[in-house]
Amino acid sequence: MEKLKKWQLLHSKMVLKHPWCQVRQDEILLPNGQIIDDFFVHIKPEVALILPITTNKEIVFVRQYRHAIEEFFLELPAGSFDPNQESAEIAAKRELEEETGYTAKEIKKIATLYDRPSKDTNRLHLFLAENVSKTSEQQLDITEEIEVILIPVESVLTKIIQGEICVTGSVAALFLGLNLIEQCHRY
């Protein structure tokens, strides 16, 4: 079997540069010799996402409207950040407190994942926080209107199967984080 080869970047230009959206158009040479002059890449910020669990074994979710899909979604608290200005861990704690009013004393890194590496540049940094507690009111951005919902840990799998929880990063964090908890409590 022939070894896989990377694509070769011939030329690149920014076609959209806005604080909320950046798109780059690349001209690439494929390993088979074909040239593609309109391969578009979405430059996205890093995302910190946190799986917060209360002492009562409830997961703190946020429910909010997502305009691109024009629906409401049940998700874990998350937000974008600039790694040159703050760490993923600090961003995860900040987003938890801003979106829900809950705080975490300690958090554990679950994983760093790529959501859509075929077109997007960003990574998802997933964290787990146990024993979170409500300490303040929400501090929402102008585009945020968020309902905080507590769901018992044992009900989460059913909600995923029924499609009530269906956002990629949240589902990944739930499976990986709850598995991590289960592994830690076995020993």
Residue, then its C-alpha position, 0 to 999 in steps of 0.5 A: m500500500e502506498k504511503l499517504k501524502k499531505w496536500q501541498l499549499l500553493h497559495s492562500k488568501m483571506v476572503l472574509k475577515h470579521p471578528w465573528c467569522q474568518v474564511r481562508q481560500d486555499e489553492i492546493l495540489l493534491p498528491n494525485g497531481q490535481i489542483i483545487d483552487d477553491f478549498f475554503v477553510h473556516i478559521k475558528p477560535e479554540v473552544a473550552l467546554i465543561l462537564p459540571i456535576t453537582t454534589n447531588k449527581e446532577i449535570v448542569f446544562v444550558r439551553q439556548y437558541r442557536h440561530a444557524i439551525e433555528e432551534f433550541f439546544l441542550e448543551l454543556p457550558a462552553g465558549s470560545f477563547d484566545p489561547n494567547q490570552e488565557s488557558a483552556e482551563i481558565a476559559a472553561k471555569r469562566e464560561l461555567e460561571e458566566e453561563t450558569g452561575y456555578t463554580a468549580k474549585e477543581i477541574k480535570k482535562i478530559a480530552t482535546l478534540y477536533d470537531r470538523p478538521s476537514k474545514d475548521t481549524n479549531r480544537l475543543h478542550l473538554f473538562l470535567a468538574e465535580n462538586v460544582s455549586k451555585t455561587s452567583e447569578q449568570q453574567l451573559d453576553i449580549t447574544e446569550e439568553i440561557e436557561v440553566i437545567l439540572i439533569p440527573v446523571e442517570s438520565v443523560l444517556t436516554k436524553i442522548i438516545q432520544g435526541e434531546i442532547c445532540v451537540t457533538g462536543s457535549v455528547a463527546a464530553l458526556f461519554l468521555g467524562l462519565n467514563l472517566i468518573e466510572q474508571c476512577h471509582r472502580y479502583 
